[in-house]
């Protein structure tokens, strides 16, 4: 039986599906006196890809995992199967930058979750094109960085952002209602490590005042979509979606309030899944091994 307080590692991998992958991974861990605590896998019959997430610990709960050595040793096996993979300490917190404009709800939710260690992240900075939300960051003791964006300074602003991401070794950028369109080059640079929250169940009710559009149509459900950022606006691989039931008695303001709740929940789940190495890109979709 594994001590629940023992150090754990996580191995997340994807490759072309073939017989023997699970056996090889399990054998690798057993040969190094590790025991599997949790294992999830999925073979996609459409793409032919295989996805696996394994959480493991040393058989002796008092023995620390040498994650660096395990990474070096697994590289040869990964090369044999042509895997994309990562092997990390399960407790390692991903370094996150949150980008916002003037809407505070998703920012406040993530900062609180970070403060109480509800998600496996370390918010390094809040970055905004407006100064309005500085007090939220300061309340939680998180540095606030104001990078104004105008049509004339957009490239310089993105260069400053990217320099910060590289210097601070940011693992994940979260667009928590950041109301600027990122350039194609920046989207490419952040591919697979930038998450956006969208104010509807994509792709419906695009454009301005989406909740008012929904209200005018008498919708019965509103929702939110968290997805990876790509150069195709709001078309990136979807990670999480959240639905909220509404009815005829509610005003447009009521729908906005319910929608913000949905945005917070969907974004938090997406960030948690990414930080726990549960989300895999599969073409223009994702696989989430919960």
BELGI-V119180 format. One record per pair of residues at least 24 apart in sequence whose C-alpha atoms are under 8 Angstrom apart, sorted by sequence separation. I is the first residue (numbers start at 1). J is the second residue. D is the distance in whole Angstrom. If there is no record, write none. Layout:
BEGIN
i=I j=J d=D
i=I j=J d=D
END
This chain:
BEGIN
i=34 j=58 d=4
i=35 j=59 d=6
i=162 j=186 d=8
i=199 j=223 d=7
i=200 j=224 d=4
i=201 j=225 d=6
i=221 j=245 d=5
i=222 j=246 d=7
i=242 j=266 d=5
i=33 j=58 d=6
i=34 j=59 d=5
i=96 j=121 d=6
i=98 j=123 d=7
i=115 j=140 d=7
i=199 j=224 d=5
i=200 j=225 d=6
i=220 j=245 d=6
i=221 j=246 d=6
i=241 j=266 d=6
i=17 j=43 d=6
i=33 j=59 d=6
i=94 j=120 d=7
i=95 j=121 d=6
i=96 j=122 d=6
i=97 j=123 d=6
i=100 j=126 d=7
i=111 j=137 d=8
i=198 j=224 d=6
i=199 j=225 d=7
i=220 j=246 d=5
i=240 j=266 d=6
i=93 j=120 d=5
i=94 j=121 d=5
i=95 j=122 d=5
i=96 j=123 d=5
i=97 j=124 d=6
i=98 j=125 d=6
i=99 j=126 d=6
i=100 j=127 d=6
i=101 j=128 d=5
i=197 j=224 d=7
i=198 j=225 d=5
i=219 j=246 d=7
i=220 j=247 d=5
i=240 j=267 d=7
i=92 j=120 d=7
i=93 j=121 d=5
i=94 j=122 d=6
i=95 j=123 d=6
i=96 j=124 d=6
i=97 j=125 d=5
i=98 j=126 d=5
i=99 j=127 d=5
i=100 j=128 d=5
i=101 j=129 d=6
i=102 j=130 d=7
i=108 j=136 d=7
i=112 j=140 d=8
i=158 j=186 d=7
i=197 j=225 d=6
i=198 j=226 d=6
i=219 j=247 d=7
i=220 j=248 d=8
i=91 j=120 d=7
i=93 j=122 d=6
i=95 j=124 d=6
i=96 j=125 d=7
i=97 j=126 d=6
i=98 j=127 d=6
i=99 j=128 d=6
i=100 j=129 d=7
i=101 j=130 d=6
i=104 j=133 d=7
i=107 j=136 d=8
i=111 j=140 d=7
i=197 j=226 d=4
i=198 j=227 d=8
i=218 j=247 d=8
i=240 j=269 d=7
i=97 j=127 d=7
i=102 j=132 d=6
i=196 j=226 d=6
i=197 j=227 d=7
i=218 j=248 d=7
i=240 j=270 d=6
i=17 j=48 d=6
i=101 j=132 d=8
i=102 j=133 d=7
i=195 j=226 d=7
i=196 j=227 d=5
i=203 j=234 d=8
i=239 j=270 d=6
i=16 j=48 d=6
i=17 j=49 d=5
i=18 j=50 d=8
i=101 j=133 d=8
i=104 j=136 d=8
i=195 j=227 d=6
i=196 j=228 d=6
i=202 j=234 d=8
i=2 j=35 d=8
i=16 j=49 d=4
i=17 j=50 d=5
i=195 j=228 d=4
i=196 j=229 d=6
i=222 j=255 d=7
i=15 j=49 d=6
i=16 j=50 d=6
i=194 j=228 d=6
i=195 j=229 d=6
i=2 j=37 d=7
i=14 j=49 d=7
i=15 j=50 d=5
i=55 j=90 d=8
i=193 j=228 d=7
i=194 j=229 d=6
i=224 j=259 d=7
i=14 j=50 d=5
i=15 j=51 d=7
i=192 j=228 d=6
i=198 j=234 d=7
i=215 j=251 d=7
i=222 j=258 d=8
i=223 j=259 d=6
i=14 j=51 d=4
i=191 j=228 d=8
i=192 j=229 d=8
i=215 j=252 d=6
i=222 j=259 d=6
i=226 j=263 d=8
i=13 j=51 d=6
i=14 j=52 d=6
i=191 j=229 d=7
i=224 j=262 d=6
i=225 j=263 d=7
i=12 j=51 d=8
i=13 j=52 d=5
i=190 j=229 d=8
i=191 j=230 d=7
i=223 j=262 d=6
i=224 j=263 d=5
i=12 j=52 d=6
i=13 j=53 d=7
i=201 j=241 d=7
i=212 j=252 d=6
i=215 j=255 d=7
i=223 j=263 d=7
i=226 j=266 d=6
i=239 j=279 d=7
i=11 j=52 d=8
i=12 j=53 d=4
i=201 j=242 d=8
i=211 j=252 d=6
i=225 j=266 d=6
i=226 j=267 d=6
i=11 j=53 d=6
i=12 j=54 d=6
i=187 j=229 d=6
i=188 j=230 d=7
i=201 j=243 d=8
i=224 j=266 d=7
i=225 j=267 d=8
i=10 j=53 d=7
i=11 j=54 d=5
i=187 j=230 d=5
i=188 j=231 d=7
i=227 j=270 d=8
i=10 j=54 d=6
i=11 j=55 d=6
i=187 j=231 d=6
i=211 j=255 d=6
i=226 j=270 d=6
i=237 j=281 d=7
i=10 j=55 d=5
i=211 j=256 d=6
i=9 j=55 d=6
i=10 j=56 d=6
i=28 j=74 d=8
i=124 j=170 d=8
i=184 j=230 d=8
i=8 j=55 d=7
i=9 j=56 d=5
i=184 j=231 d=5
i=237 j=284 d=5
i=238 j=285 d=6
i=239 j=286 d=6
i=8 j=56 d=5
i=9 j=57 d=6
i=183 j=231 d=7
i=211 j=259 d=8
i=236 j=284 d=7
i=237 j=285 d=5
i=238 j=286 d=6
i=239 j=287 d=8
i=8 j=57 d=5
i=182 j=231 d=7
i=236 j=285 d=8
i=237 j=286 d=6
i=239 j=288 d=7
i=7 j=57 d=6
i=8 j=58 d=8
i=128 j=178 d=8
i=6 j=57 d=7
i=7 j=58 d=8
i=6 j=58 d=8
i=181 j=233 d=8
i=7 j=61 d=7
i=2 j=57 d=8
i=6 j=61 d=5
i=5 j=61 d=8
i=6 j=62 d=7
i=9 j=65 d=8
i=2 j=59 d=7
i=7 j=64 d=7
i=8 j=65 d=8
i=3 j=61 d=6
i=7 j=65 d=7
i=9 j=67 d=8
i=2 j=61 d=7
i=200 j=259 d=8
i=21 j=81 d=8
i=199 j=259 d=7
i=199 j=260 d=8
i=199 j=263 d=7
i=16 j=81 d=8
i=198 j=263 d=7
i=15 j=81 d=7
i=16 j=82 d=8
i=197 j=263 d=7
i=15 j=82 d=6
i=16 j=83 d=8
i=15 j=83 d=5
i=97 j=165 d=8
i=14 j=83 d=6
i=15 j=84 d=6
i=107 j=176 d=6
i=197 j=266 d=8
i=13 j=83 d=6
i=14 j=84 d=5
i=106 j=176 d=6
i=197 j=267 d=6
i=13 j=84 d=6
i=14 j=85 d=6
i=106 j=177 d=7
i=196 j=267 d=8
i=13 j=85 d=4
i=12 j=85 d=6
i=13 j=86 d=7
i=97 j=170 d=7
i=11 j=85 d=7
i=12 j=86 d=5
i=95 j=169 d=7
i=96 j=170 d=6
i=99 j=173 d=7
i=103 j=177 d=6
i=11 j=86 d=6
i=12 j=87 d=6
i=95 j=170 d=5
i=96 j=171 d=6
i=97 j=172 d=7
i=98 j=173 d=6
i=99 j=174 d=6
i=100 j=175 d=6
i=102 j=177 d=8
i=195 j=270 d=8
i=10 j=86 d=8
i=11 j=87 d=4
i=94 j=170 d=8
i=95 j=171 d=5
i=96 j=172 d=5
i=97 j=173 d=5
i=98 j=174 d=5
i=99 j=175 d=5
i=100 j=176 d=5
i=101 j=177 d=6
i=102 j=178 d=8
i=195 j=271 d=8
i=10 j=87 d=6
i=11 j=88 d=7
i=94 j=171 d=6
i=95 j=172 d=6
i=96 j=173 d=6
i=97 j=174 d=6
i=98 j=175 d=6
i=99 j=176 d=6
i=100 j=177 d=5
i=101 j=178 d=5
i=9 j=87 d=7
i=10 j=88 d=5
i=94 j=172 d=7
i=96 j=174 d=7
i=98 j=176 d=7
i=99 j=177 d=8
i=100 j=178 d=4
i=101 j=179 d=6
i=9 j=88 d=6
i=10 j=89 d=6
i=99 j=178 d=6
i=100 j=179 d=7
i=9 j=89 d=4
i=10 j=90 d=5
i=8 j=89 d=6
i=9 j=90 d=5
i=7 j=89 d=8
i=8 j=90 d=5
i=9 j=91 d=8
i=7 j=90 d=8
i=8 j=91 d=7
i=7 j=91 d=8
i=192 j=281 d=7
i=176 j=267 d=8
i=174 j=271 d=8
i=119 j=271 d=8
i=120 j=272 d=7
i=119 j=272 d=6
i=106 j=260 d=8
i=110 j=264 d=8
i=121 j=275 d=7
i=105 j=260 d=7
i=109 j=264 d=6
i=120 j=275 d=6
i=119 j=275 d=8
i=120 j=276 d=7
i=106 j=263 d=7
i=106 j=264 d=5
i=110 j=268 d=7
i=105 j=264 d=7
i=109 j=268 d=8
i=106 j=267 d=8
i=94 j=275 d=6
i=93 j=275 d=7
i=90 j=276 d=7
i=53 j=277 d=8
i=53 j=278 d=7
i=51 j=280 d=7
i=49 j=282 d=8
i=47 j=282 d=8
i=51 j=287 d=8
i=53 j=289 d=7
i=52 j=289 d=8
i=42 j=289 d=8
i=41 j=289 d=7
i=40 j=289 d=6
i=40 j=290 d=8
i=12 j=277 d=7
i=12 j=278 d=8
i=14 j=280 d=8
i=10 j=277 d=8
END
